[in-house]
Amino acid sequence: MEEGRDPDVRLGRVGATASAAAECEVLVIGGGTTGVGVARDAAMRGFSVILVERGDLATGTTGRFHGLLHSGGRYAVKDPQAARECIGENVILRRIASDCIEDTGGLFVTTPIDNPDYADRFVVACQDTGIPVEEIPVAEALRREPRLNPRITRAFVVPDATIDAWKTVWTCARSATDYGARILPYHEVITVTRDGDRVTGIVASRPDGGQVQIRAQVTVNAAGAWGGRIAALAGCQVQISPGKGIMVAANHRLVQTVVNRCEMPADGDILVPIRTVSVIGTTDIPTEDPDHWEITRAEINQMLESGENLVPGFAAGRMMRVWGGVRPLFQDDAPAETRDVTRAHAVLDHRKRDGVAGFLTITGGKLCTFRLMAQDVVDAVCIVLGTTRASRTADEPLPDSQGHHFYQLGSRLAEREASLLDEQLICECELVRRGRLEAEMGRRPAPSLDDLRRALRLGMGPCQGGFCMFRATGILHQMKHLSAAEADQALMAFLEERWKGVYPLLHSDQLRQAWLDDWIFQGVLDVEHLPQAAPAQPQGTEPPQTQPQETEPQETPTGRAT
Ligand SMILES: Cc1cc2nc3c(=O)[nH]c(=O)nc-3n(C[C@H](O)[C@H](O)[C@H](O)COP(=O)(O)OP(=O)(O)OC[C@H]3O[C@@H](n4cnc5c(N)ncnc54)[C@H](O)[C@@H]3O)c2cc1C
């Protein structure tokens, strides 16, 4: 590998100069599960690797998904290829990423609104695609899940589970850097450089306002729903049909098992228990622009009604938050309905498609198939580079998963109880200790409070930051030597992001909570009238070298949606 001219790039930090350069064999665009999976696989095969991501890692669709490690049952009838990929990867991820997974198990239930004939087709399709499936008596299903709709007529057990996307991404990134990869968050690709018919790398903007040029022998486009745009920068065409979906979190764990309707995939047909909450989702609406879309009242009502069908009384419960994400659905001839697009993935070699060498796109797929997607595209990289190197990601566990222990609900509480009086608690809802918060702040050059939220779950509980965020802001101010105006700005930015996901759901107890938060921030602190600096530029970070992140994907804000 030729070293870059800016040594700081290697460390994933911002260089001191306004422009910098680096070189690698494999350049990866996109820091979601797919991108970090590619970076890890390629680095493990001995390639020199750089990954660029325009925001923090996992701020794209990965950080906005539904939390489900699919068994494949959902796709068994409609999309057998996707179902086979899901069950294959389900088995592998349980082995290599156990620390990121809670083994909740899954149920498919025939509810009063489902076609009763579907269940028999479902069983046959599961058997055909290799998904373990077992019918259990309805009484047994209701014993396991007492809040389930008592009018269900059939119930099937499958190996669904939940997977923590943020933990998965951070631990993959950490493993990739252990193998020598360089991970550059807050680096946005603005140009894909070409020499005639060959892609030679990229130019990316840096968080300090400068730019970095990265030359690569092969560039892999893993930009998810933004993949079409990256391809266009290279003069290639990739038809992505972004499919927007929303999810609503109730502040209790109403079920302990992932519960699916036993029916063709539809809206609002899965209830996922994630940590202490339950998440109903999702919708699937074609959208033009993955950066600009809205969550409508009708969609929220649809989710509440869907939850009611699975768990009577759901809609009257305390709803904590709504958010959404955009699926990177790929099909050469885009159909009208995005649910008709296969959930299987595709590797595109642009030399064959567009006559442009040195450029590959990995697209489609699911979060739970990210490892396979990475393996397939790095196999294609090997072909382009004329070498044969086998993938080892199916066998080598991720850091923190060597012990093959699944995540257990309550582990954070157990840790806290062991040292109850030793340390200040900053976030009561999520049990975030001061030491842990300071360690995370120390690891990042200039973290936003939202970056800290993703890393630690800070402010993600029922009070949505009401009690912890002024404390966290004070600590950030002290540790990072912010001016008062900069600290005010950081707090306001966080509150505005949180508010987007809270206000569409305000009623009952959550409305009382929001009113209390408002008294704290407006009544006591008068945040809107504090002097504020211009928005701070978040800066790069290295994947954590310390403890695994206790994070959860479901609470990300609606982002750029309104
Ligand atoms: C509502 C919803 C629910 C879902 N639920 C599930 C589920 O339960 N289980 C499951 O397995 N899958 C689920 N999925 C699918 C899954 O979330 C996605 O397939 C997966 O997260 C895609 O990951 P990715 O890395 O390919 O894309 P992303 O996570 O979107 O990563 C692409 C990255 O590219 C970056 N990028 C874009 N432009 C640039 C640029 N110019 N320069 C640098 N970086 C750039 C983006 O910031 C982004 O971080 C769901 C999807 C949606 C929308």
The ligand as an SDF file (V2000), in Angstrom:
LIG
                    3D

 53 58  0  0  0  0  0  0  0  0999 V2000
  -38.1840    1.5500    7.6100 C   0  0  0  0  0  0  0  0  0  0  0  0
  -37.1470    0.4790    7.3910 C   0  0  0  0  0  0  0  0  0  0  0  0
  -37.1300   -0.6470    8.1970 C   0  0  0  0  0  0  0  0  0  0  0  0
  -36.1760   -1.6460    7.9930 C   0  0  0  0  0  0  0  0  0  0  0  0
  -36.1510   -2.7120    8.8160 N   0  0  0  0  0  0  0  0  0  0  0  0
  -35.2380   -3.6850    8.6390 C   0  0  0  0  0  0  0  0  0  0  0  0
  -35.1670   -4.7730    9.5290 C   0  0  0  0  0  0  0  0  0  0  0  0
  -35.9230   -4.8600   10.4850 O   0  0  0  0  0  0  0  0  0  0  0  0
  -34.2160   -5.7090    9.2990 N   0  0  0  0  0  0  0  0  0  0  0  0
  -33.3470   -5.6480    8.2480 C   0  0  0  0  0  0  0  0  0  0  0  0
  -32.5280   -6.5410    8.0910 O   0  0  0  0  0  0  0  0  0  0  0  0
  -33.3850   -4.5940    7.3850 N   0  0  0  0  0  0  0  0  0  0  0  0
  -34.2900   -3.6170    7.5690 C   0  0  0  0  0  0  0  0  0  0  0  0
  -34.3280   -2.5400    6.7290 N   0  0  0  0  0  0  0  0  0  0  0  0
  -33.3620   -2.4630    5.6280 C   0  0  0  0  0  0  0  0  0  0  0  0
  -32.0150   -1.9910    6.1440 C   0  0  0  0  0  0  0  0  0  0  0  0
  -32.1750   -0.9840    7.1120 O   0  0  0  0  0  0  0  0  0  0  0  0
  -31.1570   -1.4650    5.0150 C   0  0  0  0  0  0  0  0  0  0  0  0
  -31.1620   -2.3870    3.9640 O   0  0  0  0  0  0  0  0  0  0  0  0
  -29.7300   -1.2580    5.4640 C   0  0  0  0  0  0  0  0  0  0  0  0
  -29.6590   -0.5450    6.6680 O   0  0  0  0  0  0  0  0  0  0  0  0
  -28.9510   -0.5130    4.4050 C   0  0  0  0  0  0  0  0  0  0  0  0
  -27.6410   -0.2970    4.8800 O   0  0  0  0  0  0  0  0  0  0  0  0
  -26.5940    0.4100    3.9280 P   0  0  0  0  0  0  0  0  0  0  0  0
  -25.3100    0.4240    4.6280 O   0  0  0  0  0  0  0  0  0  0  0  0
  -26.6370   -0.2590    2.5910 O   0  0  0  0  0  0  0  0  0  0  0  0
  -27.1920    1.8720    3.7260 O   0  0  0  0  0  0  0  0  0  0  0  0
  -27.0740    3.1310    4.7220 P   0  0  0  0  0  0  0  0  0  0  0  0
  -27.1360    2.7270    6.1200 O   0  0  0  0  0  0  0  0  0  0  0  0
  -28.0750    4.1320    4.2480 O   0  0  0  0  0  0  0  0  0  0  0  0
  -25.6120    3.6370    4.4400 O   0  0  0  0  0  0  0  0  0  0  0  0
  -25.3010    4.4160    3.2910 C   0  0  0  0  0  0  0  0  0  0  0  0
  -24.4380    5.5490    3.7820 C   0  0  0  0  0  0  0  0  0  0  0  0
  -23.9270    6.2880    2.6680 O   0  0  0  0  0  0  0  0  0  0  0  0
  -23.7320    7.5930    3.1290 C   0  0  0  0  0  0  0  0  0  0  0  0
  -23.5650    8.5250    2.0150 N   0  0  0  0  0  0  0  0  0  0  0  0
  -24.5280    8.9760    1.1800 C   0  0  0  0  0  0  0  0  0  0  0  0
  -24.0050    9.8620    0.3180 N   0  0  0  0  0  0  0  0  0  0  0  0
  -22.6920    9.9720    0.6370 C   0  0  0  0  0  0  0  0  0  0  0  0
  -21.6260   10.7640    0.1320 C   0  0  0  0  0  0  0  0  0  0  0  0
  -21.8070   11.6250   -0.8920 N   0  0  0  0  0  0  0  0  0  0  0  0
  -20.4020   10.6580    0.6900 N   0  0  0  0  0  0  0  0  0  0  0  0
  -20.1860    9.7990    1.7360 C   0  0  0  0  0  0  0  0  0  0  0  0
  -21.1680    9.0440    2.2530 N   0  0  0  0  0  0  0  0  0  0  0  0
  -22.4080    9.1200    1.7110 C   0  0  0  0  0  0  0  0  0  0  0  0
  -24.9900    7.8740    3.9310 C   0  0  0  0  0  0  0  0  0  0  0  0
  -24.8020    8.9470    4.8490 O   0  0  0  0  0  0  0  0  0  0  0  0
  -25.2160    6.5410    4.6370 C   0  0  0  0  0  0  0  0  0  0  0  0
  -24.7220    6.5380    5.9550 O   0  0  0  0  0  0  0  0  0  0  0  0
  -35.2420   -1.5120    6.9390 C   0  0  0  0  0  0  0  0  0  0  0  0
  -35.2570   -0.3740    6.1420 C   0  0  0  0  0  0  0  0  0  0  0  0
  -36.1950    0.6210    6.3750 C   0  0  0  0  0  0  0  0  0  0  0  0
  -36.1810    1.8550    5.5300 C   0  0  0  0  0  0  0  0  0  0  0  0
  1  2  1  0
  2  3  1  0
  2 52  2  0
  3  4  2  0
  4  5  1  0
  4 50  1  0
  5  6  2  0
  6  7  1  0
  6 13  1  0
  7  8  2  0
  7  9  1  0
  9 10  1  0
 10 11  2  0
 10 12  1  0
 12 13  2  0
 13 14  1  0
 14 15  1  0
 14 50  1  0
 15 16  1  0
 16 17  1  0
 16 18  1  0
 18 19  1  0
 18 20  1  0
 20 21  1  0
 20 22  1  0
 22 23  1  0
 23 24  1  0
 24 25  2  0
 24 26  1  0
 24 27  1  0
 27 28  1  0
 28 29  2  0
 28 30  1  0
 28 31  1  0
 31 32  1  0
 32 33  1  0
 33 34  1  0
 33 48  1  0
 34 35  1  0
 35 36  1  0
 35 46  1  0
 36 37  1  0
 36 45  1  0
 37 38  2  0
 38 39  1  0
 39 40  1  0
 39 45  2  0
 40 41  1  0
 40 42  2  0
 42 43  1  0
 43 44  2  0
 44 45  1  0
 46 47  1  0
 46 48  1  0
 48 49  1  0
 50 51  2  0
 51 52  1  0
 52 53  1  0
M  END
$$$$
